[in-house]
Amino acid sequence: MERMDGVLTLAEAAERLGLASDTLRHQAEAGRLQARLIGKTWVTTLEEVERYRRESLGRRRPTLRRPPESTAQAAEPPADRR
């Protein structure tokens, strides 16, 4: 099979991105990564892989943070109960 310049399988793209190929397949199926299914093989372009890297990777998801403890609670040790 002749290889087209700039075209990668999702397995190759996943290796470049440090992701599982199933992750990229799910992203393609959800429309977050432009890719095509040719026969049984998903393919995408190098340009699309780089766009996906810029726009989707390295973004931190918001985390739930605990509210700070009151200073009065933190300053006082627990009372000894005897």
C-alpha positions in Angstrom: 0.0 0.0 0.0 1.4 3.4 -1.0 1.9 5.8 1.9 0.5 9.3 1.6 2.6 12.1 3.0 1.2 13.6 6.2 -1.3 10.8 6.8 -1.0 8.7 10.0 -3.0 5.9 11.4 -4.5 6.6 14.8 -2.1 4.1 16.3 0.8 6.2 14.9 -0.8 9.4 16.0 -1.4 8.0 19.5 2.2 7.0 19.8 3.3 10.6 18.9 0.9 12.0 21.5 1.6 9.5 24.2 -2.0 8.3 24.3 -3.8 5.0 23.7 -5.1 4.5 20.1 -8.6 3.7 21.6 -8.6 7.2 23.2 -8.0 8.8 19.8 -10.6 6.6 18.2 -13.2 7.8 20.8 -12.1 11.4 20.2 -12.6 10.8 16.4 -16.0 9.2 17.0 -17.0 12.2 19.2 -15.9 14.7 16.5 -13.0 16.1 18.6 -10.4 14.8 16.2 -10.8 14.8 12.5 -10.2 11.3 11.2 -11.6 8.8 8.7 -12.2 5.1 8.8 -10.7 3.5 5.7 -11.6 -0.1 5.7 -10.8 -1.2 9.2 -8.1 1.5 9.8 -8.7 5.0 11.2 -6.4 7.6 9.7 -5.8 11.3 10.3 -3.3 13.9 9.2 -0.2 15.2 10.9 -1.7 18.7 10.8 -4.8 17.5 12.6 -2.7 15.7 15.2 -0.8 18.9 15.9 -4.0 20.9 16.2 -5.4 18.3 18.6 -2.2 18.5 20.7 -2.4 22.3 20.9 -6.1 22.5 21.6 -6.8 19.4 23.7 -3.7 18.2 25.5 -2.0 19.9 28.4 -5.2 21.6 29.5 -5.9 21.0 33.2 -9.3 20.0 34.2 -10.8 22.0 37.1 -10.4 20.2 40.4 -12.7 20.4 43.4 -11.0 22.2 46.2 -11.8 22.0 49.9 -12.7 25.3 51.5 -9.8 26.5 53.8 -10.2 25.5 57.4 -11.0 28.3 59.8 -7.9 29.6 61.5 -9.5 29.1 64.9 -9.8 25.4 64.3 -6.3 25.1 62.9 -4.8 27.0 65.8 -6.4 25.0 68.6 -5.4 21.5 69.2 -8.2 19.0 69.9 -9.3 19.0 73.6 -8.2 15.9 75.6 -11.2 14.0 76.8 -10.7 11.9 79.8 
